[in-house]
Amino acid sequence: MSYIKASGSTVEKYPYSIGLLRKDNPSTSFPKRMSDEALAGWGVYPVTVADDPAYDEMTQRIVPASTPTLVSGAWILSKTVEPLSQEEIDAKAKALMDSYSAAVQNLLDSTAREKGYDNIISMTSYANSSNTKWAAEAAEAISWRDACWNESLVQMGNYLATGNKPSMEDFLAAMPTPNWPA
């Protein structure tokens, strides 16, 4: 819990704590737990942190006020939204794209492991194998890998064009499924 020391609507100290109240009043014996009413007698009030306002996490940030304000008898720490710099936006977009790319790579590799290969690279390396089963699996893996990366580029392009960020679950659900040979 966050507190403020105030006199009327004038802030004396923020942030404040019950520990600071005890330190500021060394001759006073305080109970272990103090009610809000008892604290108010010492000019100490709880601070309520306002809910986050609506914002676009890719282009904006939430900034809490440095000091609470008295609103209808309660001390409220408000929040505002401010734009990110272009460098910050670019860094967030790159991090998001990197996480989507890593998820696609993980999907490819884990599916190859389910088929008994080390990863997608190992699986596709059997494209010219004399074993027809392995060659057929490799051919489908190559086709499926390409389709996944193409879909990934479409999804990322849609996000960059519209700002509508798909959840990771929706992003991966949009990936094509392989059609493994029998």
C-alpha positions as CSV (number, residue, x, y, z in Angstrom):
1,M,0.0,0.0,0.0
2,S,1.2,3.4,-0.9
3,Y,0.7,6.4,1.4
4,I,0.9,10.2,1.3
5,K,1.6,12.7,4.1
6,A,-0.6,15.7,3.5
7,S,-2.2,18.6,5.3
8,G,-5.6,19.3,3.8
9,S,-5.0,19.2,0.0
10,T,-1.3,20.1,0.3
11,V,1.2,17.3,-0.2
12,E,3.9,17.3,2.4
13,K,5.7,14.1,1.4
14,Y,5.0,11.4,-1.3
15,P,5.7,8.6,-1.2
16,Y,5.2,8.1,2.5
17,S,5.0,5.0,4.7
18,I,4.0,3.9,8.1
19,G,7.7,3.2,8.8
20,L,8.4,6.9,8.0
21,L,5.6,7.9,10.3
22,R,7.2,6.0,13.1
23,K,10.6,7.4,12.3
24,D,9.2,11.0,12.2
25,N,7.6,10.4,15.6
26,P,10.2,8.4,17.6
27,S,8.5,9.3,21.0
28,T,5.2,7.9,19.9
29,S,4.1,4.3,20.4
30,F,2.1,3.2,17.4
31,P,0.0,0.0,17.2
32,K,1.4,-2.7,15.0
33,R,-1.5,-2.2,12.6
34,M,-3.1,1.2,12.1
35,S,-6.5,1.8,10.5
36,D,-6.9,4.4,7.8
37,E,-8.8,6.6,10.3
38,A,-5.9,6.4,12.8
39,L,-3.4,7.3,10.0
40,A,-5.6,10.2,9.0
41,G,-5.1,11.6,12.5
42,W,-1.5,11.9,11.6
43,G,-2.1,13.4,8.1
44,V,-1.2,10.1,6.5
45,Y,-3.6,8.8,3.8
46,P,-3.7,5.8,1.5
47,V,-3.1,6.4,-2.2
48,T,-5.2,4.7,-4.8
49,V,-3.5,4.1,-8.1
50,A,-5.9,4.8,-11.0
51,D,-6.6,2.2,-13.6
52,D,-4.6,2.2,-16.8
53,P,-6.2,4.4,-19.5
54,A,-6.7,2.8,-22.9
55,Y,-3.5,3.0,-25.0
56,D,-1.7,1.3,-27.8
57,E,1.2,-0.6,-26.2
58,M,3.2,-0.5,-29.4
59,T,3.1,3.2,-29.9
60,Q,2.4,4.7,-26.4
61,R,3.3,4.2,-22.8
62,I,1.5,4.9,-19.5
63,V,3.1,7.4,-17.2
64,P,2.0,7.7,-13.6
65,A,1.8,11.2,-12.1
66,S,4.7,12.1,-9.8
67,T,2.3,13.1,-7.0
68,P,-1.3,12.0,-6.2
69,T,-4.1,14.5,-6.2
70,L,-7.1,14.8,-3.8
71,V,-10.3,13.8,-5.6
72,S,-13.5,13.7,-3.7
73,G,-11.7,13.1,-0.4
74,A,-9.4,10.4,-1.7
75,W,-5.8,10.6,-2.9
76,I,-5.5,9.3,-6.4
77,L,-2.3,8.7,-8.4
78,S,-3.4,9.3,-12.0
79,K,-1.9,8.1,-15.1
80,T,-1.5,9.6,-18.5
81,V,-0.6,8.3,-22.0
82,E,2.4,9.6,-23.9
83,P,3.7,8.6,-27.3
84,L,6.8,6.6,-27.7
85,S,9.7,7.9,-29.8
86,Q,10.1,6.5,-33.3
87,E,13.2,4.6,-32.1
88,E,11.1,3.0,-29.3
89,I,8.3,2.1,-31.7
90,D,10.8,0.6,-34.1
91,A,12.5,-1.4,-31.3
92,K,9.1,-2.7,-30.1
93,A,8.0,-3.7,-33.6
94,K,11.3,-5.5,-34.1
95,A,11.0,-7.4,-30.8
96,L,7.4,-8.4,-31.7
97,M,8.5,-9.6,-35.2
98,D,11.4,-11.5,-33.6
99,S,9.0,-13.2,-31.2
100,Y,6.6,-14.2,-34.0
101,S,9.6,-15.5,-36.0
102,A,10.9,-17.5,-33.1
103,A,7.4,-19.0,-32.6
104,V,7.2,-20.0,-36.3
105,Q,10.7,-21.5,-36.1
106,N,9.7,-23.4,-32.9
107,L,6.6,-24.7,-34.7
108,L,8.7,-26.0,-37.6
109,D,11.3,-27.6,-35.4
110,S,9.0,-29.2,-32.9
111,T,6.9,-30.7,-35.7
112,A,10.0,-32.1,-37.3
113,R,11.0,-33.6,-33.9
114,E,7.5,-35.2,-33.7
115,K,8.4,-36.9,-37.0
116,G,11.7,-38.2,-35.6
117,Y,14.1,-35.5,-37.0
118,D,16.3,-33.2,-35.0
119,N,14.8,-30.1,-36.4
120,I,13.3,-28.7,-39.7
121,I,16.8,-28.2,-41.2
122,S,17.6,-31.9,-40.5
123,M,14.3,-33.0,-42.0
124,T,14.6,-30.9,-45.2
125,S,18.2,-32.2,-45.7
126,Y,16.6,-35.6,-46.8
127,A,15.1,-34.0,-50.0
128,N,17.5,-36.0,-52.2
129,S,17.5,-39.1,-50.1
130,S,17.4,-42.5,-51.8
131,N,14.9,-43.5,-49.1
132,T,11.6,-42.6,-50.8
133,K,9.7,-42.1,-47.5
134,W,12.4,-39.7,-46.2
135,A,12.5,-37.8,-49.5
136,A,8.7,-37.5,-49.6
137,E,8.7,-36.2,-46.0
138,A,11.5,-33.7,-46.8
139,A,9.6,-32.5,-49.8
140,E,6.5,-31.8,-47.8
141,A,8.5,-30.2,-45.0
142,I,10.1,-27.8,-47.5
143,S,6.7,-27.0,-49.0
144,W,5.1,-26.6,-45.5
145,R,8.1,-24.5,-44.2
146,D,7.8,-22.1,-47.1
147,A,4.0,-21.8,-46.7
148,C,4.5,-21.1,-42.9
149,W,7.1,-18.4,-43.6
150,N,4.9,-16.9,-46.3
151,E,1.9,-16.8,-44.0
152,S,4.1,-15.3,-41.3
153,L,5.1,-12.5,-43.7
154,V,1.4,-11.9,-44.6
155,Q,0.5,-11.7,-40.9
156,M,3.3,-9.4,-40.0
157,G,2.6,-7.2,-43.0
158,N,-1.1,-6.9,-41.9
159,Y,0.0,-5.9,-38.5
160,L,2.4,-3.3,-39.7
161,A,-0.3,-1.9,-42.1
162,T,-3.2,-1.9,-39.7
163,G,-1.7,-1.9,-36.2
164,N,-4.0,-4.9,-35.4
165,K,-1.6,-7.1,-33.5
166,P,-2.6,-10.8,-33.5
167,S,-2.2,-12.7,-30.3
168,M,0.5,-15.4,-30.5
169,E,-2.2,-18.1,-30.4
170,D,-4.1,-16.5,-33.4
171,F,-0.8,-16.0,-35.2
172,L,0.2,-19.6,-34.9
173,A,-3.3,-20.9,-35.6
174,A,-3.1,-19.1,-39.0
175,M,-0.1,-21.2,-40.0
176,P,-0.8,-23.9,-42.6
177,T,-0.6,-27.6,-41.5
178,P,1.6,-30.1,-43.3
179,N,0.1,-32.8,-45.5
180,W,2.5,-35.6,-44.6
181,P,2.8,-38.5,-47.1
182,A,1.4,-41.8,-46.0
